[in-house]
Amino acid sequence: MIEPSRMLVLALVAQLTLLLEQIGRLDRQIAERFAKLDDAVLVEALPGAGKQLAPRLLVAFGEDRTRFDNADAMFKHSGVAPLNERSGNKSWVHWRYSCSTFLCKTSIE
């Protein structure tokens, strides 16, 4: 029982080592490409935007600055802003269901 478990652990360690190398390679490529973009300086200046969140924010906002008129439009598009509905005397608030989960999670982070 011990020997097969040992073999399994060694195989998993080898797979994890390879995976970590590939993740490191991807992280370096993302950092290189992000540094070449014009708006990288703006996004890096945002409070809390570190080396992981800054490229993600830049992808979420996009290069077209006219895409959103204001922050409220961005939050509505990403699904973060709640949806207010009214019918007769009733009123209720709920999440937007038709939205990009990538944009929603990025805005929340």
VOPAGU-2260 file (C-alpha; in pm, 1 decimal, decimal comma):
REM VOPAGU-2260
SITE   aa  ch    i         X         Y         Z
SITE  MET   A    0       0,0       0,0       0,0
SITE  ILE   A    1     284,3     241,7      78,7
SITE  GLU   A    2     479,0     188,8    -244,2
SITE  PRO   A    3     188,7     262,6    -484,9
SITE  SER   A    4     101,6     574,6    -281,5
SITE  ARG   A    5     462,9     687,8    -298,3
SITE  MET   A    6     466,5     638,1    -676,5
SITE  LEU   A    7     144,3     836,0    -709,4
SITE  VAL   A    8     283,6    1125,6    -503,3
SITE  LEU   A    9     602,2    1135,3    -711,7
SITE  ALA   A   10     397,3    1141,5   -1033,8
SITE  LEU   A   11     179,4    1423,5    -900,2
SITE  VAL   A   12     483,9    1624,6    -789,9
SITE  ALA   A   13     631,7    1593,6   -1139,9
SITE  GLN   A   14     304,3    1715,0   -1293,6
SITE  LEU   A   15     277,8    2006,5   -1051,2
SITE  THR   A   16     637,5    2109,3   -1121,5
SITE  LEU   A   17     567,5    2121,7   -1494,8
SITE  LEU   A   18     243,2    2311,9   -1436,5
SITE  LEU   A   19     414,1    2571,1   -1216,8
SITE  GLU   A   20     679,6    2626,4   -1485,3
SITE  GLN   A   21     409,3    2689,3   -1746,8
SITE  ILE   A   22     219,1    2925,7   -1516,9
SITE  GLY   A   23     542,1    3119,1   -1457,3
SITE  ARG   A   24     601,0    3143,5   -1832,9
SITE  LEU   A   25     248,3    3274,8   -1888,9
SITE  ASP   A   26     285,5    3527,8   -1605,6
SITE  ARG   A   27     606,3    3660,8   -1761,3
SITE  GLN   A   28     444,0    3693,4   -2105,4
SITE  ILE   A   29     143,1    3877,1   -1958,1
SITE  ALA   A   30     373,5    4117,0   -1770,1
SITE  GLU   A   31     579,9    4185,8   -2084,4
SITE  ARG   A   32     276,6    4253,8   -2302,3
SITE  PHE   A   33     105,5    4461,7   -2034,8
SITE  ALA   A   34     413,5    4683,8   -1993,7
SITE  LYS   A   35     408,2    4766,0   -2367,8
SITE  LEU   A   36      52,4    4906,4   -2359,0
SITE  ASP   A   37       0,0    5282,5   -2336,8
SITE  ASP   A   38    -262,9    5268,0   -2061,6
SITE  ALA   A   39     -56,6    5039,1   -1838,3
SITE  VAL   A   40      73,1    5339,2   -1641,4
SITE  LEU   A   41    -281,6    5459,8   -1570,4
SITE  VAL   A   42    -404,9    5121,7   -1452,4
SITE  GLU   A   43     -97,5    5057,8   -1236,6
SITE  ALA   A   44    -163,3    5389,1   -1058,0
SITE  LEU   A   45    -500,1    5265,1    -930,8
SITE  PRO   A   46    -495,5    5180,6    -559,4
SITE  GLY   A   47    -473,8    4806,0    -504,7
SITE  ALA   A   48    -396,8    4723,0    -868,1
SITE  GLY   A   49     -98,7    4494,9    -833,2
SITE  LYS   A   50      81,8    4283,7   -1089,0
SITE  GLN   A   51    -209,7    4036,3   -1109,3
SITE  LEU   A   52    -508,0    4274,4   -1108,0
SITE  ALA   A   53    -370,0    4555,8   -1325,6
SITE  PRO   A   54    -358,6    4356,1   -1654,5
SITE  ARG   A   55    -702,5    4214,1   -1578,9
SITE  LEU   A   56    -843,6    4564,6   -1522,7
SITE  LEU   A   57    -694,7    4686,6   -1848,9
SITE  VAL   A   58    -856,6    4398,6   -2035,2
SITE  ALA   A   59   -1190,3    4470,0   -1863,5
SITE  PHE   A   60   -1188,4    4841,4   -1947,2
SITE  GLY   A   61   -1053,6    4789,1   -2297,1
SITE  GLU   A   62    -866,5    5033,1   -2518,0
SITE  ASP   A   63   -1171,8    5226,0   -2639,7
SITE  ARG   A   64   -1224,6    5499,7   -2381,6
SITE  THR   A   65   -1554,1    5605,9   -2540,5
SITE  ARG   A   66   -1707,1    5263,9   -2472,7
SITE  PHE   A   67   -1851,2    5373,3   -2138,5
SITE  ASP   A   68   -1979,8    5724,3   -2069,1
SITE  ASN   A   69   -1915,2    5698,4   -1695,2
SITE  ALA   A   70   -1840,6    5452,0   -1415,9
SITE  ASP   A   71   -2211,1    5374,5   -1374,2
SITE  ALA   A   72   -2232,3    5252,7   -1734,9
SITE  MET   A   73   -1931,1    5026,2   -1677,3
SITE  PHE   A   74   -2086,0    4880,3   -1361,5
SITE  LYS   A   75   -2418,1    4820,2   -1536,2
SITE  HIS   A   76   -2246,1    4647,6   -1827,2
SITE  SER   A   77   -2035,0    4431,1   -1596,8
SITE  GLY   A   78   -2337,9    4329,9   -1387,4
SITE  VAL   A   79   -2218,0    4481,1   -1060,4
SITE  ALA   A   80   -2487,4    4748,4   -1044,2
SITE  PRO   A   81   -2814,7    4606,4    -907,7
SITE  LEU   A   82   -3122,8    4606,2   -1126,3
SITE  ASN   A   83   -3427,1    4788,8    -987,0
SITE  GLU   A   84   -3761,3    4669,5   -1118,1
SITE  ARG   A   85   -4105,6    4811,0   -1051,1
SITE  SER   A   86   -4450,3    4690,1   -1140,7
SITE  GLY   A   87   -4756,4    4858,7    -996,1
SITE  ASN   A   88   -4702,5    4905,6    -624,0
SITE  LYS   A   89   -4423,4    4647,0    -601,6
SITE  SER   A   90   -4054,3    4715,9    -629,9
SITE  TRP   A   91   -3763,6    4470,0    -609,9
SITE  VAL   A   92   -3388,6    4468,1    -660,8
SITE  HIS   A   93   -3184,1    4180,2    -800,6
SITE  TRP   A   94   -2855,5    4099,4    -972,7
SITE  ARG   A   95   -2820,8    4126,8   -1347,1
SITE  TYR   A   96   -2812,4    3776,8   -1488,9
SITE  SER   A   97   -2707,6    3857,4   -1847,0
SITE  CYS   A   98   -2356,4    3985,5   -1794,3
SITE  SER   A   99   -1997,3    3883,4   -1845,1
SITE  THR   A  100   -1874,3    3690,3   -1541,6
SITE  PHE   A  101   -1517,3    3801,3   -1620,0
SITE  LEU   A  102   -1615,8    4168,3   -1606,1
SITE  CYS   A  103   -1831,7    4116,4   -1298,8
SITE  LYS   A  104   -1559,2    3940,0   -1100,7
SITE  THR   A  105   -1296,9    4191,8   -1212,6
SITE  SER   A  106   -1513,5    4485,0   -1102,4
SITE  ILE   A  107   -1578,7    4324,8    -765,6
SITE  GLU   A  108   -1210,1    4249,1    -708,0
